[in-house]
Structure formats: structure tokens, C-alpha cells
């Protein structure tokens, strides 16, 4: 199974995107592989023969252990939520009620790719709950492309309330790239959208759907390991990136959780972690959130 920074597409050649972290290390992300192209082949051709340091995020256990056998350090840094399309993930009465409320007066539609819809999705993102905050980069695909699938929930006037953008791990395995909810959207619209997409994919013969990963959910390691340090620091940044809120949202669908790993060769350094912090824009998000917390404190103090 592919890392969730990789996806399949209908072309003949793989595409790799490399981000410089320092003079010796690059971050491999947004990899596109043709259907049927063996993942092991790309690892052998592009990674194992390279003299450069390489970082890959979002690797499942199988890929992480394969990389570990070939000189990579691996660190468990989160979990990925998987829906089995043969399993009833919507049994809870509370979830059924949310879906019922979310569907009231709404339509759910798959949007075909076009330049116009690509631009509309970009603008819609700015109108969503965290749209005006600094946006994270390189951790997931946020641009609508021809090999993506886009589903929206809207009203009769074509006013969008929420959107899911998907890519593919395999022909029968969809993965979530982007989840967007309009600020002040009615209760239940995202649950209704997930329910509809789930059954749509099932009718088309899909077997699995990944709702994506949630970082910093690893608690068993101590602070005195690199893995423990990554997760400890990440949890301290919850004020900037609410991983718990993301976990609770995805967990309400009773998914199967699998561990994912941060893999780096030859070794992880503080310099690399800091570069990832800056490349992903997380530092800007931290500063933005801190400034709002401090401003809110001053307002309360003065009142």
C-alpha cells in the first residue's frame, strides 16, 4: 500500500517531487505512480541507489520496514483512518441523526475536473473554517487535478457547504487529500457527505477508503527517544494544529486505525525537523495562533 503522500494516476511514467531540506537531504512527496507500477521498483530505482538523504512521510508499516531494511530510520508519528466499504461504519444512532440533519435541503454532487472548478475549489478553501489562516504545505495535495475526484454538498442555489477531494492508492482504494467545511456550515453536512461518498464508492466496486492521517497520536514512547520527542512536541502544538479535533471527527465513523511512519535516510537531525517545520508553513501557523491568543488575552485583561 502506498504512503499517503503518493497516489496513482493514468499516465505512463512516475512523477517525483523533491523538496530541499538541506544540502544533503530532500523530502520526497507528491509522488504519482502509474497504475500497476510496482512501489518496490520506484524504491529501488530512485531511492536505494541515491547518495542523497531522503525523507518520506506517511509510510504504512510494510513500506516503513522495507525502508528500514535499506538504511532508513523510521519513526511512528501518527495513525491513518481506513474505511472498509464492506463494513457498516454508520451504526451509531448519533451519527445517523447527524447524517439526517446534514442531508436536509442539500444535494451531493461529484464535480468533474475543469480549470473553472479548480479555481472555484481554491476560492472555496479560503471561505472555509481555517481558510484565512496560514495554510500547511506539502503534507497533502490541495490543488484539484484531472486525476482527483471532487465531491461537494450544496444547496439548490449551488452554494457549497463542504467538499472532499480524493485520489487513489489503487484502482479499488480511494484516499482523502482535502477536507473542507465552510465556516458556520449547518450541523451534519460533512457526515452526510462522507456517507454519500462511501456508498457511491461502494457501488463502483471500491474496497477501501482512507480518510487520511492524524499526526501525534503515538503515546507509548518516552520523550528520550526521537520518536517520543516528535510526538511530544507535536502534542504541545495542539493550540496551532488541533490534531485531537481531527482524530475525533474521523473516529466517529469507527474506522480501522493503522500506524504510519516518518522515514529518513541516513538519520534524523534537529536541522531536518526544523526545515520540515518551515517548509510546511507550520511556523507561520504557530505565530498566527499565538498572536491571536495573546491579543485575546489583552482584550480580556482590559475588559
C-alpha positions as CSV (number, residue, x, y, z in Angstrom):
1,X,0.0,0.0,0.0
2,X,1.3,3.4,-1.0
3,X,2.4,6.1,1.5
4,X,-0.4,8.7,1.7
5,X,1.9,11.3,0.0
6,X,1.8,9.0,-3.1
7,X,-1.1,8.4,-5.4
8,X,-1.9,6.5,-8.7
9,X,-2.7,8.2,-12.0
10,X,-3.4,7.2,-15.6
11,X,0.0,8.1,-17.2
12,X,3.0,6.0,-18.3
13,X,5.8,7.4,-16.2
14,X,6.1,8.1,-12.5
15,X,6.5,11.7,-11.3
16,X,8.5,12.6,-8.1
17,X,8.5,15.9,-6.3
18,X,11.6,16.6,-4.2
19,X,11.9,19.5,-1.7
20,X,15.3,20.6,-0.5
21,X,15.7,20.3,3.3
22,X,19.4,20.9,3.5
23,X,22.4,20.3,1.2
24,X,22.3,16.6,1.8
25,X,18.6,15.7,2.4
26,X,15.5,16.0,0.2
27,X,11.9,15.4,1.1
28,X,10.1,13.1,-1.3
29,X,6.4,13.9,-1.6
30,X,3.5,14.2,-4.1
31,X,4.7,11.1,-6.0
32,X,2.4,9.9,-8.8
33,X,2.7,6.3,-9.9
34,X,1.1,4.8,-12.9
35,X,-1.4,2.0,-12.1
36,X,0.3,-1.3,-12.0
37,X,3.7,0.3,-11.4
38,X,5.4,-1.6,-8.5
39,X,6.2,0.5,-5.5
40,X,9.3,-1.6,-4.8
41,X,10.5,-0.7,-8.3
42,X,10.4,3.0,-7.6
43,X,12.2,2.5,-4.2
44,X,15.0,0.6,-5.9
45,X,15.3,2.8,-8.9
46,X,15.1,6.2,-7.2
47,X,15.9,5.8,-3.6
48,X,18.2,2.9,-2.8
49,X,20.7,3.9,-5.4
50,X,20.7,7.6,-4.4
51,X,23.6,9.1,-2.5
52,X,21.3,11.9,-1.2
53,X,19.5,11.7,2.1
54,X,15.7,11.2,1.6
55,X,12.7,11.8,3.8
56,X,9.3,10.2,3.2
57,X,6.2,10.9,5.3
58,X,3.0,8.8,5.7
59,X,4.5,5.3,5.2
60,X,2.5,2.3,6.4
61,X,4.2,-0.4,8.4
62,X,5.1,-2.5,5.4
63,X,6.8,0.3,3.5
64,X,8.5,1.6,6.6
65,X,10.0,-1.8,7.4
66,X,11.1,-2.2,3.8
67,X,12.9,1.2,4.0
68,X,14.3,0.3,7.4
69,X,15.9,-2.8,5.8
70,X,17.6,-0.5,3.4
71,X,19.2,2.0,5.7
72,X,16.3,4.3,6.7
73,X,15.5,5.4,10.3
74,X,11.7,5.0,10.9
75,X,9.6,6.8,13.4
76,X,5.9,6.1,14.2
77,X,4.3,9.6,14.2
78,X,0.5,9.0,13.7
79,X,-2.4,6.9,12.5
80,X,-4.4,6.7,9.3
81,X,-8.2,6.1,9.4
82,X,-9.4,3.4,6.9
83,X,-13.0,2.7,6.0
84,X,-13.7,-0.9,4.8
85,X,-16.6,-0.5,2.3
86,X,-18.0,-3.9,3.3
87,X,-18.3,-2.8,6.9
88,X,-21.1,-0.7,8.4
89,X,-19.3,2.4,9.7
90,X,-22.6,4.2,10.3
91,X,-24.3,2.2,13.0
92,X,-24.3,4.8,15.8
93,X,-27.7,6.5,16.3
94,X,-26.0,9.8,17.0
95,X,-24.1,9.6,13.6
96,X,-27.3,8.6,11.8
97,X,-29.0,11.7,13.2
98,X,-26.2,13.9,12.1
99,X,-26.4,12.5,8.6
100,X,-30.2,13.0,8.6
101,X,-29.7,16.7,9.6
102,X,-26.9,17.3,7.2
103,X,-28.9,16.0,4.2
104,X,-31.9,18.3,4.9
105,X,-32.4,20.5,1.9
106,X,-28.9,19.6,0.5
107,X,-27.6,17.9,-2.7
108,X,-24.4,15.9,-3.0
109,X,-22.6,16.1,-6.4
110,X,-19.3,14.8,-7.9
111,X,-17.7,17.7,-9.7
112,X,-15.9,16.9,-12.9
113,X,-12.4,18.4,-13.3
114,X,-12.1,21.7,-15.2
115,X,-10.0,24.8,-14.8
116,X,-13.1,26.7,-13.7
117,X,-13.8,24.1,-10.9
118,X,-10.1,24.1,-9.9
119,X,-10.3,27.8,-9.4
120,X,-13.6,27.6,-7.5
121,X,-12.2,25.0,-5.1
122,X,-9.3,27.3,-4.4
123,X,-11.6,30.1,-3.6
124,X,-13.9,27.9,-1.5
125,X,-10.9,26.9,0.6
126,X,-10.4,30.5,1.6
127,X,-14.1,30.7,2.7
128,X,-13.8,27.6,5.0
129,X,-13.3,27.4,8.7
130,X,-9.5,27.9,8.7
131,X,-9.2,29.5,5.3
132,X,-7.7,32.8,6.4
133,X,-5.0,31.2,8.5
134,X,-1.6,30.3,7.1
135,X,-2.1,27.1,5.1
136,X,0.0,23.9,5.6
137,X,2.0,22.9,2.6
138,X,3.3,19.6,1.1
139,X,1.6,17.4,3.6
140,X,-1.4,16.7,1.3
141,X,-2.5,17.7,-2.1
142,X,-4.6,20.8,-2.1
143,X,-5.0,21.6,-5.8
144,X,-7.7,19.9,-7.9
145,X,-6.1,18.0,-10.7
146,X,-7.5,15.8,-13.5
147,X,-6.8,12.5,-11.6
148,X,-8.6,13.7,-8.5
149,X,-12.3,13.2,-7.6
150,X,-14.1,16.1,-6.0
151,X,-17.4,15.7,-4.1
152,X,-19.4,18.6,-2.7
153,X,-22.5,19.1,-0.6
154,X,-24.5,22.2,-1.6
155,X,-28.0,23.7,-1.7
156,X,-30.3,24.3,-4.6
157,X,-28.6,27.6,-5.4
158,X,-25.2,25.8,-5.9
159,X,-23.8,27.2,-2.7
160,X,-21.2,24.8,-1.4
161,X,-21.1,23.8,2.3
162,X,-18.4,21.2,2.2
163,X,-16.0,19.3,-0.1
164,X,-13.9,16.1,-0.2
165,X,-11.1,15.7,-2.7
166,X,-9.9,12.2,-3.3
167,X,-7.0,10.5,-5.1
168,X,-6.2,6.8,-5.4
169,X,-3.8,4.4,-3.7
170,X,-5.0,1.7,-6.2
171,X,-8.0,1.3,-8.6
172,X,-10.2,0.0,-5.7
173,X,-8.7,2.1,-2.9
174,X,-9.5,5.8,-2.6
175,X,-7.7,8.2,-0.3
176,X,-8.7,11.6,1.0
177,X,-6.5,14.5,0.1
178,X,-8.6,17.5,1.2
179,X,-11.4,18.0,3.6
180,X,-13.1,21.4,3.5
181,X,-16.1,22.7,5.6
182,X,-17.5,26.2,5.1
183,X,-17.4,28.4,8.2
184,X,-20.7,28.2,10.0
185,X,-21.9,25.3,7.8
186,X,-25.1,23.5,9.1
187,X,-24.6,20.7,11.5
188,X,-24.1,17.3,9.9
189,X,-23.1,18.4,6.4
190,X,-19.7,16.7,6.5
191,X,-21.1,13.5,8.0
192,X,-23.8,13.4,5.2
193,X,-21.1,14.0,2.6
194,X,-19.0,11.1,3.9
195,X,-22.0,8.8,4.0
196,X,-22.8,9.6,0.4
197,X,-19.3,9.2,-0.9
198,X,-18.9,5.9,1.0
199,X,-21.9,4.4,-0.7
200,X,-21.0,5.9,-4.1
201,X,-17.6,4.3,-3.9
202,X,-19.1,1.0,-2.7
203,X,-21.4,0.9,-5.7
204,X,-18.5,1.5,-8.0
205,X,-16.7,-1.6,-6.6
206,X,-14.1,0.1,-4.3
207,X,-13.0,-1.9,-1.3
208,X,-11.3,0.7,0.9
209,X,-11.3,4.5,1.5
210,X,-8.7,6.2,3.6
211,X,-9.9,9.3,5.4
212,X,-6.3,10.3,5.8
213,X,-3.9,10.5,8.7
214,X,-3.8,12.2,12.1
215,X,-0.4,13.0,13.5
216,X,0.9,12.9,17.0
217,X,-1.3,10.1,18.2
218,X,1.6,7.9,19.4
219,X,1.8,7.9,23.2
220,X,3.7,4.8,24.3
221,X,7.3,6.1,23.6
222,X,9.2,8.1,26.1
223,X,10.5,11.7,25.5
224,X,14.0,10.3,25.5
225,X,13.7,8.8,22.0
226,X,13.5,10.7,18.7
227,X,10.0,9.2,18.1
228,X,8.9,10.2,21.5
229,X,10.3,13.7,21.0
230,X,8.5,14.2,17.7
231,X,5.1,13.2,19.2
232,X,5.7,15.1,22.4
233,X,6.5,18.4,20.6
234,X,3.6,17.9,18.2
235,X,1.1,17.4,21.0
236,X,2.4,20.7,22.6
237,X,1.5,22.5,19.4
238,X,-2.2,21.5,19.6
239,X,-3.1,25.2,20.0
240,X,-1.9,25.7,16.4
241,X,-2.8,22.4,14.8
242,X,-5.7,20.7,16.6
243,X,-4.9,17.0,15.8
244,X,-7.3,15.9,18.5
245,X,-10.2,17.6,16.8
246,X,-9.2,15.9,13.6
247,X,-9.0,12.5,15.4
248,X,-12.4,12.8,17.0
249,X,-14.0,13.8,13.7
250,X,-12.6,10.8,11.8
251,X,-13.1,8.4,14.7
252,X,-16.8,9.0,14.8
253,X,-17.0,6.8,11.7
254,X,-15.4,3.9,13.6
255,X,-12.5,3.4,11.1
256,X,-9.7,0.9,11.3
257,X,-6.7,2.8,12.5
258,X,-3.2,1.8,11.2
259,X,0.1,3.3,12.2
260,X,2.1,5.4,9.8
261,X,5.8,6.4,9.9
262,X,8.2,9.2,9.2
263,X,11.2,7.6,7.3
264,X,14.5,9.3,6.7
265,X,17.9,8.3,5.4
266,X,20.6,8.3,6.8
267,X,19.4,9.8,10.0
268,X,17.0,12.4,11.5
269,X,18.5,15.6,12.9
270,X,17.2,18.7,14.6
271,X,18.1,20.6,11.4
272,X,15.9,18.4,9.3
273,X,12.9,18.7,11.7
274,X,13.3,22.5,11.7
275,X,13.4,22.5,7.9
276,X,10.2,20.5,7.8
277,X,8.6,22.9,10.2
278,X,9.4,25.8,7.9
279,X,8.7,24.1,4.6
280,X,5.2,23.0,5.7
281,X,4.4,26.6,6.9
282,X,3.8,25.3,10.4
283,X,5.9,28.0,11.9
284,X,3.6,30.7,10.3
285,X,0.5,28.9,11.7
286,X,2.1,28.8,15.2
287,X,2.9,32.5,15.1
288,X,-0.6,33.3,13.8
289,X,-2.3,31.3,16.5
290,X,0.0,32.7,19.3
291,X,-0.7,36.3,18.2
292,X,-4.4,35.6,18.4
293,X,-4.1,34.0,21.8
294,X,-2.1,37.0,23.1
295,X,-4.5,39.5,21.5
296,X,-7.5,37.7,23.1
297,X,-5.6,37.8,26.5
298,X,-5.1,41.5,26.2
299,X,-8.7,42.1,25.4
300,X,-9.9,40.1,28.4
301,X,-7.4,41.8,30.7
302,X,-8.6,45.2,29.6
303,X,-12.3,44.4,29.9
